[in-house]
Amino acid sequence: MIDNLNIIDILPDIMAFELINQAEYEKLLNEQVRRDAVMELLLLLPNRQENWLPRFLMVLKKNNEDRCADLILPDAATGKTQLAFTSTPW
């Protein structure tokens, strides 16, 4: 997921869904390494607000990032999310 997500394309929608603020947007946009920007985003989102996951999944699906969205699984017992890893190549 980290290597395949085109963060530049999804950042405007992440802002529109109010998942990050302007300063976070600019920091992610200016990150030199895409992988670092994706990691930073994935660290930011769960700590920003409750119920972030449905909106983040909508952003991914809206931007044709279905494969990435399908890798994020909510844990029914804890309410936390986890990444599903598969050996299937992209």
Residue frames relative to the residue before (quaternion, step in Angstrom):
aa qw qx qy qz dx dy dz
M 1.0000 0.0000 0.0000 0.0000 0.00 0.00 0.00
I 0.6739 0.5309 -0.3086 0.4108 3.54 0.81 -1.01
D 0.7247 0.4393 -0.2506 0.4680 3.56 0.90 -0.87
N 0.7356 0.4539 -0.2282 0.4481 3.59 1.13 -0.54
L 0.5817 0.5991 -0.3765 0.4013 3.59 1.18 -0.33
N 0.2638 -0.7556 0.5804 0.1507 3.56 -0.79 1.03
I 0.2169 -0.8430 0.4822 0.0992 3.52 0.18 1.32
I 0.5911 0.5810 -0.3734 0.4167 3.60 1.04 -0.66
D 0.6771 0.5022 -0.2896 0.4533 3.58 0.99 -0.79
I 0.7480 0.4203 -0.2347 0.4569 3.59 0.98 -0.75
L 0.4975 0.6942 -0.4214 0.3048 3.61 1.16 -0.39
P 0.6487 0.5063 -0.3598 0.4399 3.68 0.82 -0.73
D 0.6780 0.4703 -0.2997 0.4788 3.60 0.97 -0.76
I 0.5974 0.5427 -0.3660 0.4633 3.59 1.08 -0.60
M 0.6347 0.5004 -0.3149 0.4976 3.57 1.09 -0.71
A 0.6602 0.5220 -0.3120 0.4408 3.58 0.89 -0.92
F 0.7017 0.4297 -0.2570 0.5070 3.59 1.08 -0.69
E 0.4175 -0.7532 0.4166 0.2913 3.56 1.39 0.20
L 0.3228 0.7551 -0.5022 0.2710 3.54 0.98 0.90
I 0.7639 0.1199 -0.0936 0.6272 3.56 1.29 -0.39
N 0.4451 -0.6749 0.5106 0.2927 3.55 -1.24 0.34
Q 0.7458 -0.4241 0.2783 0.4318 3.57 -1.30 0.14
A 0.6584 0.5077 -0.3167 0.4565 3.59 0.91 -0.88
E 0.6527 0.4985 -0.3106 0.4786 3.60 0.99 -0.80
Y 0.6100 0.5588 -0.3334 0.4522 3.56 1.04 -0.83
E 0.6970 0.4742 -0.2729 0.4635 3.56 0.81 -1.03
K 0.6312 0.5289 -0.3340 0.4586 3.59 1.00 -0.78
L 0.6788 0.4809 -0.2879 0.4744 3.58 0.90 -0.93
L 0.6488 0.5319 -0.3102 0.4471 3.56 0.98 -0.85
N 0.7438 0.4117 -0.2086 0.4834 3.56 1.02 -0.80
E 0.4110 0.7038 -0.4795 0.3252 3.59 1.25 0.04
Q 0.4592 -0.7248 0.4499 0.2479 3.57 -0.77 1.03
V 0.7669 0.2777 -0.1422 0.5608 3.58 1.02 -0.79
R 0.4780 -0.7034 0.4487 0.2747 3.57 -0.63 1.17
R 0.6256 0.5526 -0.3350 0.4371 3.58 0.96 -0.86
D 0.6521 0.5106 -0.3105 0.4665 3.59 0.97 -0.85
A 0.6447 0.5209 -0.3197 0.4591 3.58 1.00 -0.80
V 0.6501 0.5029 -0.3157 0.4741 3.59 0.96 -0.83
M 0.6478 0.5104 -0.3212 0.4656 3.59 0.93 -0.85
E 0.6441 0.5181 -0.3189 0.4638 3.58 0.94 -0.86
L 0.6462 0.5173 -0.3142 0.4648 3.58 0.95 -0.87
L 0.6866 0.4851 -0.2868 0.4593 3.58 0.88 -0.92
L 0.6406 0.4873 -0.3281 0.4944 3.58 1.18 -0.41
L 0.6485 0.5426 -0.3048 0.4383 3.58 1.07 -0.74
L 0.6803 0.5731 -0.3075 0.3378 3.53 0.69 -1.14
P 0.7206 0.4422 -0.2993 0.4422 3.65 0.65 -0.90
N 0.6969 0.4767 -0.2666 0.4647 3.58 1.16 -0.52
R 0.5620 0.6406 -0.3733 0.3667 3.58 1.26 -0.22
Q 0.7896 -0.1861 0.2002 0.5494 3.55 0.77 -1.02
E 0.5651 -0.5674 0.4640 0.3788 3.53 -1.26 0.36
N 0.8274 0.2496 -0.1872 0.4670 3.55 -1.27 0.45
W 0.2944 0.7665 -0.5131 0.2501 3.57 1.05 0.72
L 0.6071 0.6344 -0.3485 0.3278 3.55 1.02 -0.81
P 0.6709 0.4887 -0.3406 0.4416 3.67 0.73 -0.83
R 0.6634 0.4952 -0.3076 0.4690 3.59 1.00 -0.77
F 0.6342 0.5164 -0.3289 0.4721 3.58 1.02 -0.75
L 0.6503 0.5060 -0.3155 0.4706 3.59 0.96 -0.80
M 0.6217 0.5265 -0.3408 0.4692 3.60 1.05 -0.71
V 0.6312 0.5236 -0.3303 0.4673 3.59 1.00 -0.81
L 0.6579 0.5085 -0.3157 0.4570 3.58 0.88 -0.90
K 0.6861 0.4774 -0.2891 0.4666 3.58 0.85 -0.94
K 0.6281 0.5475 -0.3308 0.4430 3.59 1.00 -0.81
N 0.7475 0.3715 -0.1904 0.5168 3.56 1.11 -0.74
N 0.5311 -0.6760 0.3755 0.3463 3.56 1.22 0.60
E 0.4390 0.6550 -0.4775 0.3877 3.55 1.05 0.85
D 0.0822 0.8500 -0.5134 0.0844 3.57 1.00 0.90
R 0.6259 0.5453 -0.3468 0.4367 3.58 0.98 -0.77
C 0.6613 0.4850 -0.3052 0.4841 3.56 0.98 -0.80
A 0.6450 0.5259 -0.3211 0.4520 3.57 0.93 -0.85
D 0.6730 0.5088 -0.2938 0.4493 3.57 0.98 -0.81
L 0.6306 0.5406 -0.3340 0.4456 3.60 1.22 -0.33
I 0.6480 0.4946 -0.3173 0.4846 3.58 1.23 -0.27
L 0.0403 -0.8178 0.5729 -0.0368 3.53 -0.58 1.20
P 0.3180 -0.7226 0.5689 0.2302 3.61 -0.82 0.88
D 0.3525 -0.7023 0.5767 0.2233 3.56 -1.06 0.77
A 0.4026 -0.7554 0.4665 0.2228 3.57 -0.42 1.24
A 0.6675 0.5248 -0.3090 0.4284 3.60 0.99 -0.74
T 0.8064 0.2826 -0.1335 0.5021 3.58 0.87 -0.92
G 0.4224 -0.7027 0.4711 0.3254 3.57 1.16 -0.49
K 0.5562 0.5873 -0.3940 0.4364 3.57 1.30 -0.05
T 0.4184 -0.6980 0.5191 0.2613 3.54 -1.24 0.31
Q 0.0951 -0.7611 0.6374 0.0741 3.48 -1.28 0.43
L 0.4242 -0.6700 0.5389 0.2842 3.53 -1.23 0.42
A 0.2964 -0.7296 0.5886 0.1827 3.53 -0.97 0.87
F 0.1471 -0.7864 0.5949 0.0770 3.54 -0.85 0.93
T 0.0821 -0.7930 0.6037 0.0023 3.48 -1.00 0.87
S 0.4649 -0.6725 0.4924 0.2985 3.53 -1.17 0.48
T 0.4687 0.6710 -0.4438 0.3648 3.56 1.29 -0.02
P 0.3665 -0.7403 0.5107 0.2382 3.62 -0.66 1.00
W 0.4713 -0.6416 0.5238 0.3030 3.55 -1.21 0.57
